[in-house]
Amino acid sequence: MSTISHESAPVAQEKPRWWSEFLVPEMWASLTIIVMWLAVLFSAVFGSNIVTTTAGGDRSTVPSAIVVAVFAFLATWVVAWFGFRHKPKK
């Protein structure tokens, strides 16, 4: 005599915990980009200038926020590339 096995009982889905939302990579990438541009803002408001003087006596002044903004722009591209890309599902 043979027996027929029944299906296993369905597993109840566990509710996501509140801290699981903090593990989302997009949130960390966004926070990183915001902090980078806040650094540009604070260097523009409170930062000093880059002053160069030539031997002939010519002076040139450039706000340091320009240099910080260039690096923040490049870093924004890198963070966005790695933080917002979607990996293919297997």
C-alpha positions in Angstrom: 0.0 0.0 0.0 1.4 3.4 -0.9 0.7 6.8 0.7 0.5 10.2 -0.9 2.4 13.0 0.9 0.7 16.3 1.3 2.3 19.6 0.4 4.2 21.3 3.2 2.4 24.1 5.0 2.9 27.6 3.5 5.5 29.7 5.3 4.2 33.0 6.6 6.1 36.0 5.3 8.0 37.9 7.9 7.3 41.6 8.1 10.3 43.7 7.3 11.9 45.2 10.3 12.2 49.0 10.7 16.0 48.9 10.4 16.0 47.0 7.2 15.2 50.2 5.4 18.6 51.6 6.5 20.3 48.8 4.5 19.1 50.2 1.2 22.2 51.2 -0.9 20.4 54.0 -2.6 19.8 55.7 0.7 23.5 55.6 1.6 24.5 56.9 -1.8 22.0 59.8 -1.5 23.3 60.6 1.9 26.9 60.6 0.7 26.2 62.9 -2.2 24.3 65.3 0.1 27.2 65.4 2.6 29.7 66.1 -0.2 27.8 69.1 -1.5 27.3 70.4 2.0 31.1 70.3 2.3 31.2 72.5 -0.9 28.7 74.8 0.6 30.6 75.2 3.9 33.9 75.7 2.1 32.3 78.4 0.0 30.9 80.2 3.0 33.7 79.7 5.6 36.6 78.7 3.5 39.6 80.8 2.5 40.8 81.8 -0.9 43.7 80.4 -2.9 46.0 83.3 -3.5 49.0 83.1 -5.9 51.6 85.8 -6.5 54.0 85.8 -9.4 57.5 87.2 -9.3 56.3 90.2 -11.3 53.9 91.1 -8.5 50.7 89.9 -10.2 48.1 88.4 -7.8 45.4 86.0 -8.5 42.6 84.9 -6.1 40.4 81.8 -6.5 37.8 80.7 -4.0 38.8 77.3 -2.5 35.2 76.2 -3.0 35.9 75.9 -6.8 38.5 73.2 -6.2 36.3 71.4 -3.7 33.3 71.6 -6.1 35.4 70.0 -8.9 36.3 67.0 -6.7 32.7 66.8 -5.3 31.4 66.7 -8.9 33.7 63.8 -9.8 32.9 62.0 -6.6 29.2 62.4 -7.2 29.6 60.6 -10.5 31.4 57.7 -8.8 29.0 57.4 -5.9 26.0 57.6 -8.2 27.5 54.9 -10.5 28.1 52.4 -7.7 25.2 53.4 -5.4 22.3 53.6 -7.9 23.1 50.8 -10.3 20.9 47.7 -10.1 22.5 44.3 -10.1 20.9 41.8 -12.4 18.8 39.2 -10.6 19.9 35.7 -11.0 
